[in-house]
Amino acid sequence: MWALADVVTLAQRPRLAIDDLAAALPGDLAVVVRQIARRDLPPGPSDENPVNRPYYGVDAVVARSDDDTAQRDASRMLWRLSPTRRDRITASVTTHGTVPLLVSCGGYLVTGWDIVGFDHDTTQGLDTIAFALAPDAPTWRTNIADRWFNSGPGQALALLNTSTSTHTGPTESPATTAVHRSRTLTA
């Protein structure tokens, strides 16, 4: 149960527009992970938990602790990505060295890390991916954490184009009808 003062404080946290978020992040692309509140998983490996992660979703207490390993694992895996999205992330990592991974729950940005590639060893034999994350907290994290950001409807992972280009071509297969526009989300 939350105290009323805590709810009011949370509701009053700053809200970020897409342009504000793009200005706070490095590179030309960010991945927004839209997770649910923490849900513990049975010990793996199992069908529900093939890589033995401790839980799914966001635990803000763990995310803000000195040892955020469990939250890193809950946020970096297991995701389904189209080949086009994998290619976009790979191209941005190749160009910029990292891609920001923003972790949100109900539109609230809880934390974030830098994607440096894909962890193929963890997901070998699975039809999902896991992000490989940089070992240290990114410098931009304090600019986005504990703020509201409306990432809109869509899939659990959204790609945010943070460049200022005017390219408007599709970023996904025609079946998903996602569109790449300057500083817009693609779902």
Backbone bond lengths (Angstrom), bond angles and torsions (degrees), N, CA, C in turn:
res aa  C-N    CA-C-N  psi(-1)  N-CA   C-N-CA  omega(-1)  CA-C   N-CA-C  phi
1 M - - - 1.439 - - 1.526 108.81 -
2 W 1.301 116.61 131.35 1.457 122.72 179.85 1.526 110.50 -92.26
3 A 1.316 116.41 142.49 1.453 121.09 173.21 1.522 108.31 -74.77
4 L 1.324 117.43 147.51 1.452 121.79 -178.90 1.527 111.43 -56.64
5 A 1.306 117.85 -40.26 1.472 121.55 -179.78 1.530 110.75 -61.55
6 D 1.337 117.66 -37.50 1.460 121.20 178.71 1.524 111.43 -67.25
7 V 1.326 116.53 -39.43 1.461 121.30 178.95 1.531 109.85 -65.87
8 V 1.322 116.50 -43.28 1.463 120.73 179.27 1.526 110.42 -63.54
9 T 1.321 117.18 -44.05 1.467 121.25 178.38 1.522 111.20 -60.75
10 L 1.325 116.45 -44.73 1.460 120.85 178.70 1.527 111.08 -61.74
11 A 1.316 116.80 -44.09 1.467 121.04 -179.44 1.526 112.19 -64.39
12 Q 1.317 117.53 -25.75 1.460 121.59 -177.57 1.530 113.62 -89.61
13 R 1.312 117.43 -0.55 1.466 119.65 178.06 1.529 109.41 -61.70
14 P 1.330 117.86 151.97 1.472 120.41 -177.39 1.525 112.92 -60.51
15 R 1.321 114.46 150.47 1.460 122.25 175.37 1.528 108.17 -108.43
16 L 1.318 115.47 136.07 1.460 120.69 -179.79 1.522 110.08 -105.95
17 A 1.323 116.24 134.13 1.461 121.72 169.75 1.531 107.19 -84.97
18 I 1.317 116.31 166.39 1.469 120.14 -179.75 1.529 110.97 -56.96
19 D 1.324 117.85 -43.38 1.465 120.34 -179.75 1.521 111.89 -63.43
20 D 1.351 117.27 -38.18 1.465 120.62 177.60 1.521 110.61 -63.69
21 L 1.314 115.59 -44.76 1.456 120.10 -179.62 1.524 110.50 -64.90
22 A 1.317 117.02 -44.76 1.467 120.88 179.40 1.522 111.01 -59.98
23 A 1.331 117.52 -39.47 1.466 120.98 179.97 1.528 111.97 -68.18
24 A 1.325 117.59 -25.63 1.462 121.47 -177.97 1.520 113.31 -84.58
25 L 1.342 116.64 -10.24 1.463 120.52 -173.32 1.525 112.13 -113.38
26 P 1.336 116.56 148.85 1.464 119.93 175.26 1.529 111.29 -80.59
27 G 1.312 116.48 163.65 1.455 121.70 172.85 1.511 114.13 77.36
28 D 1.336 114.97 -163.35 1.458 121.22 -174.90 1.524 113.90 -118.34
29 L 1.334 116.98 3.64 1.449 120.99 -175.48 1.525 109.27 -151.05
30 A 1.321 116.89 144.63 1.462 122.61 171.72 1.524 107.88 -136.79
31 V 1.316 116.22 150.54 1.455 122.56 176.12 1.524 107.25 -108.92
32 V 1.325 116.32 123.87 1.458 121.94 177.41 1.522 107.74 -102.70
33 V 1.335 116.17 118.14 1.455 122.51 177.13 1.516 107.36 -95.96
34 R 1.322 115.65 115.94 1.463 120.60 -179.73 1.524 107.51 -99.21
35 Q 1.329 115.41 100.08 1.455 120.19 -175.17 1.524 111.43 -107.36
36 I 1.316 114.57 170.07 1.454 122.26 175.96 1.523 108.32 -99.97
37 A 1.317 116.88 173.24 1.461 120.35 174.73 1.532 108.99 -62.84
38 R 1.296 116.27 154.81 1.469 122.79 -175.32 1.527 112.14 -48.29
39 R 1.328 113.92 134.46 1.468 122.50 172.75 1.513 106.90 -132.23
40 D 1.341 116.74 114.88 1.460 120.57 -179.27 1.523 109.99 -66.05
41 L 1.325 115.28 147.56 1.455 122.00 -179.43 1.522 109.87 -114.01
42 P 1.333 117.17 152.06 1.468 118.74 175.04 1.525 108.63 -67.65
43 P 1.323 117.20 150.80 1.467 118.79 178.97 1.525 110.89 -55.54
44 G 1.320 116.08 140.10 1.461 121.11 -178.75 1.504 110.36 -103.08
45 P 1.274 117.61 -173.75 1.463 123.53 -2.77 1.526 112.07 -76.56
46 S 1.337 113.37 141.12 1.459 121.84 177.64 1.523 107.01 -150.78
47 D 1.333 116.82 176.65 1.462 119.37 178.19 1.522 110.99 -60.18
48 E 1.326 116.65 -40.75 1.464 120.52 -178.79 1.528 112.17 -77.60
49 N 1.314 117.42 -25.36 1.464 121.80 -174.71 1.530 110.26 -138.50
50 P 1.333 117.31 68.28 1.466 120.08 -172.70 1.525 115.02 -67.04
51 V 1.328 118.86 -19.08 1.466 120.51 -177.56 1.526 112.59 -114.25
52 N 1.338 116.81 9.99 1.458 122.95 174.99 1.532 113.44 59.47
53 R 1.326 117.38 45.03 1.462 118.99 173.51 1.530 108.06 -82.81
54 P 1.316 118.31 152.30 1.462 120.41 -172.13 1.523 114.43 -71.72
55 Y 1.321 117.74 -31.05 1.456 121.02 179.80 1.515 109.33 -161.37
56 Y 1.336 114.01 169.55 1.454 121.90 176.09 1.519 107.48 -115.39
57 G 1.312 117.26 145.59 1.452 121.14 175.41 1.514 112.43 101.06
58 V 1.341 115.50 -157.03 1.459 121.67 -174.45 1.522 110.20 -115.99
59 D 1.319 115.43 129.09 1.456 122.69 170.14 1.527 105.41 -118.89
60 A 1.325 117.00 100.13 1.463 121.41 -173.76 1.529 112.02 -60.51
61 V 1.309 118.34 -32.72 1.464 120.58 179.21 1.522 109.83 -64.74
62 V 1.326 116.76 -45.71 1.471 120.57 178.49 1.526 110.06 -66.65
63 A 1.322 117.32 -41.51 1.468 121.44 -178.15 1.519 111.83 -60.31
64 R 1.323 117.37 -30.85 1.467 121.44 -177.81 1.527 113.11 -97.85
65 S 1.317 117.63 3.42 1.459 120.58 -177.92 1.524 110.78 -84.93
66 D 1.331 115.35 168.95 1.467 120.19 177.95 1.520 111.38 -65.76
67 D 1.321 118.12 -29.46 1.461 122.26 177.28 1.531 108.44 -113.39
68 D 1.337 114.97 92.84 1.466 119.77 -178.00 1.523 112.53 -98.30
69 T 1.339 116.75 22.73 1.467 121.68 -176.89 1.526 112.33 -56.54
70 A 1.318 117.58 -44.92 1.464 120.34 -178.32 1.525 110.69 -63.71
71 Q 1.338 117.71 -40.66 1.462 119.89 178.60 1.521 110.75 -69.05
72 R 1.329 117.59 -37.73 1.471 120.45 176.07 1.525 109.97 -57.05
73 D 1.340 116.60 -45.84 1.461 120.53 -179.00 1.530 111.21 -67.56
74 A 1.324 117.37 -38.48 1.464 120.58 179.99 1.530 110.95 -66.47
75 S 1.322 117.21 -29.88 1.464 120.92 -176.37 1.520 113.78 -94.25
76 R 1.314 118.38 -25.41 1.467 119.89 -174.02 1.527 113.27 -88.15
77 M 1.321 118.08 -13.30 1.461 121.39 -177.82 1.514 110.13 -149.48
78 L 1.188 121.51 161.82 1.456 137.34 -8.31 1.518 106.94 -104.88
79 W 1.295 117.29 126.64 1.464 122.62 -174.14 1.514 111.07 -127.36
80 R 1.325 114.64 147.38 1.466 120.89 173.55 1.529 107.42 -97.75
81 L 1.314 115.55 125.71 1.466 121.25 178.81 1.509 109.29 -131.12
82 S 1.314 116.08 139.47 1.456 120.29 175.20 1.534 108.30 -69.90
83 P 1.325 117.50 157.41 1.471 119.81 176.11 1.534 112.33 -56.41
84 T 1.328 116.99 -35.29 1.464 120.11 179.79 1.519 110.94 -63.92
85 R 1.325 117.14 -43.51 1.466 120.43 178.94 1.525 110.90 -67.11
86 R 1.312 117.43 -40.38 1.477 119.94 176.35 1.521 109.81 -59.47
87 D 1.323 116.14 -43.83 1.467 120.22 179.83 1.529 111.47 -62.79
88 R 1.329 117.68 -40.46 1.475 120.92 178.49 1.516 111.20 -62.83
89 I 1.330 116.33 -43.95 1.465 120.02 179.28 1.520 110.12 -65.91
90 T 1.324 117.50 -44.22 1.462 121.55 178.82 1.522 111.11 -60.32
91 A 1.325 118.00 -44.59 1.467 121.62 179.84 1.528 110.93 -62.39
92 S 1.321 116.98 -40.91 1.465 119.88 -179.81 1.524 111.30 -69.66
93 V 1.327 118.01 -39.43 1.467 120.74 175.88 1.527 109.78 -63.27
94 T 1.323 116.75 -41.93 1.467 121.00 179.18 1.521 110.97 -61.61
95 T 1.314 117.18 -41.95 1.464 121.81 -178.15 1.519 113.05 -76.07
96 H 1.334 117.26 -44.09 1.466 121.45 -170.65 1.524 114.12 -109.12
97 G 1.317 118.66 -9.94 1.463 121.54 179.95 1.516 113.46 92.58
98 T 1.324 117.50 -32.89 1.462 121.91 179.31 1.524 109.74 -149.81
99 V 1.336 114.96 164.08 1.463 123.07 171.28 1.529 105.77 -131.00
100 P 1.334 118.14 127.47 1.459 119.52 177.97 1.532 112.31 -63.24
101 L 1.336 115.60 135.73 1.454 123.48 173.45 1.530 106.27 -111.11
102 L 1.329 116.63 110.28 1.461 122.25 -178.33 1.515 109.04 -99.20
103 V 1.311 117.70 129.12 1.456 122.28 -178.13 1.523 108.81 -105.54
104 S 1.341 115.47 118.24 1.461 119.79 -179.74 1.519 110.15 -123.10
105 C 1.319 114.29 156.01 1.460 121.25 175.69 1.522 106.59 -140.76
106 G 1.315 116.82 113.17 1.453 121.13 -178.60 1.521 113.42 62.75
107 G 1.339 117.04 29.01 1.456 121.40 -179.89 1.517 114.05 88.51
108 Y 1.320 117.44 -0.78 1.462 121.79 179.59 1.518 108.79 -99.06
109 L 1.329 117.44 122.85 1.469 121.23 179.47 1.521 108.76 -79.10
110 V 1.314 115.80 113.47 1.458 121.99 -174.55 1.522 111.33 -90.00
111 T 1.318 116.67 -46.13 1.469 120.34 -175.81 1.526 109.03 -163.31
112 G 1.301 116.76 -173.48 1.458 121.07 177.72 1.515 111.51 -169.79
113 W 1.325 114.73 159.09 1.459 122.29 177.62 1.516 108.81 -141.20
114 D 1.315 116.79 172.45 1.454 122.43 176.13 1.521 110.37 -99.69
115 I 1.332 116.15 123.69 1.465 121.75 173.17 1.527 107.51 -78.47
116 V 1.332 116.57 130.26 1.465 120.79 176.80 1.527 111.72 -114.49
117 G 1.329 116.55 0.89 1.462 121.21 178.92 1.510 109.88 156.70
118 F 1.341 115.67 -155.84 1.454 122.28 179.75 1.522 109.49 -117.80
119 D 1.317 116.65 142.80 1.467 123.37 178.60 1.530 107.67 -95.80
120 H 1.318 115.88 87.78 1.470 120.98 -176.29 1.528 112.38 -72.85
121 D 1.326 118.01 -27.78 1.466 120.15 179.52 1.526 111.33 -64.09
122 T 1.325 116.79 -41.07 1.461 121.19 -178.50 1.518 111.77 -65.16
123 T 1.313 117.30 -35.69 1.468 120.50 -173.90 1.524 113.58 -105.49
124 Q 1.314 116.79 15.34 1.465 119.61 179.45 1.530 109.90 -57.74
125 G 1.320 115.91 127.59 1.457 122.09 179.76 1.526 114.06 84.85
126 L 1.325 117.74 -1.92 1.461 121.70 178.23 1.520 109.53 -104.89
127 D 1.322 117.46 160.80 1.464 120.67 178.06 1.534 111.07 -98.35
128 T 1.313 115.93 28.64 1.462 122.26 -179.95 1.527 109.15 -129.18
129 I 1.319 115.82 173.06 1.461 120.29 178.70 1.521 109.58 -122.00
130 A 1.317 114.28 162.30 1.466 122.57 170.55 1.519 106.26 -130.58
131 F 1.308 116.59 136.91 1.457 120.29 176.23 1.523 109.65 -80.28
132 A 1.333 116.49 141.81 1.459 121.46 168.32 1.527 105.78 -89.96
133 L 1.331 116.38 128.59 1.459 121.04 -175.77 1.522 111.15 -111.47
134 A 1.323 116.26 148.28 1.461 121.72 174.73 1.532 107.95 -62.61
135 P 1.335 117.87 148.19 1.465 120.28 -174.95 1.534 114.44 -69.82
136 D 1.305 118.28 -27.87 1.461 120.86 -175.86 1.517 111.76 -103.65
137 A 1.332 115.32 157.14 1.468 120.46 176.13 1.517 109.11 -64.73
138 P 1.327 117.58 137.87 1.462 120.29 179.69 1.531 111.47 -71.79
139 T 1.310 115.53 151.82 1.468 120.16 -179.72 1.525 111.55 -67.15
140 W 1.311 118.91 -27.13 1.463 122.71 -177.54 1.522 112.93 -78.44
141 R 1.322 118.80 -12.47 1.472 121.50 -172.61 1.532 112.63 -57.76
142 T 1.313 118.25 -40.03 1.466 119.95 -179.35 1.532 112.10 -67.04
143 N 1.334 116.70 -19.84 1.473 120.10 178.96 1.531 113.45 -78.87
144 I 1.332 116.81 -15.46 1.468 118.86 -176.22 1.530 113.59 -120.77
145 A 1.326 117.45 -26.53 1.468 120.17 -174.92 1.526 110.78 -66.71
146 D 1.315 114.72 148.77 1.468 123.27 178.80 1.519 112.55 63.31
147 R 1.317 115.09 36.98 1.457 121.36 175.64 1.525 108.46 -133.04
148 W 1.300 116.30 158.72 1.455 122.41 177.55 1.523 109.52 -91.54
149 F 1.328 115.48 141.00 1.460 120.88 175.42 1.523 108.12 -147.36
150 N 1.303 117.03 119.21 1.457 121.83 179.24 1.520 108.60 -83.49
151 S 1.330 115.37 102.96 1.463 119.57 -179.86 1.515 112.07 -88.73
152 G 1.315 117.52 3.74 1.452 121.13 175.36 1.514 113.27 76.25
153 P 1.329 116.57 -179.84 1.468 121.25 179.42 1.520 110.61 -77.67
154 G 1.300 115.77 164.26 1.459 119.07 174.13 1.510 112.92 137.83
155 Q 1.294 113.87 -160.08 1.459 122.44 -175.77 1.528 111.58 -70.41
156 A 1.330 115.40 170.81 1.464 120.93 -179.69 1.525 112.09 -64.07
157 L 1.332 116.92 -29.42 1.464 121.40 177.13 1.518 109.04 -112.33
158 A 1.312 116.00 128.20 1.463 120.92 175.04 1.518 107.85 -119.61
159 L 1.325 116.38 140.12 1.460 121.19 175.41 1.521 108.05 -98.85
160 L 1.317 116.26 130.46 1.454 122.38 -179.69 1.521 108.64 -112.56
161 N 1.327 115.87 117.14 1.459 120.65 176.24 1.522 107.61 -79.08
162 T 1.329 117.32 115.71 1.459 120.85 -178.07 1.519 112.42 -103.86
163 S 1.328 117.06 9.61 1.464 120.38 177.78 1.522 109.86 -84.47
164 T 1.298 115.52 172.03 1.465 120.08 178.58 1.515 111.60 -105.36
165 S 1.335 116.97 18.13 1.458 120.25 -179.23 1.521 110.32 -68.17
166 T 1.318 115.98 162.38 1.465 120.73 177.80 1.516 111.37 -107.97
167 H 1.321 116.99 15.55 1.455 121.47 178.83 1.522 109.75 -62.19
168 T 1.323 117.07 133.41 1.464 119.89 -179.40 1.519 112.71 -127.85
169 G 1.315 117.62 25.94 1.458 120.38 179.33 1.508 111.75 -78.99
170 P 1.338 117.34 164.81 1.465 120.31 -178.95 1.526 111.00 -68.88
171 T 1.333 115.86 148.54 1.455 121.32 178.02 1.512 111.71 -109.84
172 E 1.294 117.65 -6.99 1.454 122.15 -177.53 1.522 108.98 -131.88
173 S 1.299 114.57 175.49 1.454 118.79 174.88 1.525 108.85 -65.97
174 P 1.327 118.88 158.65 1.464 120.83 -179.89 1.526 113.07 -56.03
175 A 1.320 117.79 -25.84 1.465 120.00 -178.45 1.523 112.33 -64.36
176 T 1.330 118.10 -29.04 1.464 119.64 -177.82 1.519 112.29 -96.31
177 T 1.299 118.19 -15.79 1.463 125.46 177.14 1.524 114.14 49.23
178 A 1.326 117.74 32.29 1.463 120.24 175.13 1.518 108.48 -77.46
179 V 1.296 117.45 145.87 1.452 122.11 -178.89 1.512 109.75 -124.07
180 H 1.338 116.55 137.78 1.454 123.40 179.83 1.522 108.10 -96.47
181 R 1.305 116.77 112.57 1.457 121.70 177.48 1.506 109.22 -129.21
182 S 1.284 115.92 161.21 1.454 120.89 178.32 1.518 110.52 -55.40
183 R 1.315 114.93 122.39 1.471 122.57 175.55 1.520 113.24 51.91
184 T 1.317 116.95 46.12 1.458 120.40 176.35 1.502 109.80 -127.02
185 L 1.308 116.87 160.06 1.437 121.65 175.30 1.505 109.95 -84.84
186 T 1.327 115.80 146.93 1.452 120.52 170.45 1.503 106.74 -119.87
187 A 1.291 116.46 127.75 1.474 120.00 -177.84 1.501 110.51 -105.19
